[in-house]
Amino acid sequence: MIYAESQKFIFFAVPKTGTHSVREALRPHLSSADWEQQLRYGEQLSPLPEIAAINHGHVSYRQLSSVVGPETLSRFFRFAFTRHPYDRFVSVCAFLARTDPSYKQNPTEWMKSALQRPQFCNRVLVTSQHALLSDENGALGLDFVGRYESLQIDFDAICDRLKLPKAALAHRNSSEHDSYQQLLDNELREALWDRYEQDFSSFNYSP
């Protein structure tokens, strides 16, 4: 997350949607009045104790709203990026299993097995994108939702909106894996559809 009081924007970082590339491009425009929360590259925590205690950078809209209030959030341009739910899940699994030889042996079965483990399913990386970006009534709390699939184009549009100079996004923290079309069988597709149906409908992705 980036909370930029100086530029009046809040960037909500959805896991595995190019967030570290976006963070890197936005950092030069931040001032001492702004803050960022992330722990992947170094450690940067919010000055708000309740947010710092979350201890990762994927702070949800509801979590931030509960601390600063929806009225405060309404003064900011709020944005995030989403990704096709199947593709994002495969990327999450490849990232989490990057040191697990059993994943490389059979990634499809590894993913099926992971969905049976409560500890895995409760991770923020596996949380639905809609849950991270919606308010307590289930409505999206953002002004702009870009797509990982058109990351540079949508980031440029955000720069135009904020009157910031455009920058080419670098590749950061990417996961190596085959396409979801190759890795998902019908059983796994159905399980992921059940889990992420709200993401498909809210962000207009086709299964």
Secondary structure, DSSP 8 states (H G I E B T S, - for coil): -EEETTTTEEEE--TTSSHHHHHHHHGGG--TT-EE-B-SSS-B--SSHHHHTT-SS---HHHHHHHH-HHHHTTSEEEEEE--HHHHHHHHHHHHTTT-HHHHH-HHHHHHHHTT-HHHHTSGGGS-HHHHHB-TTS-B--SEEEEGGGHHHHHHHHHHHHT---------S------HHHH--HHHHHHHHHHHHHHHHHTT---
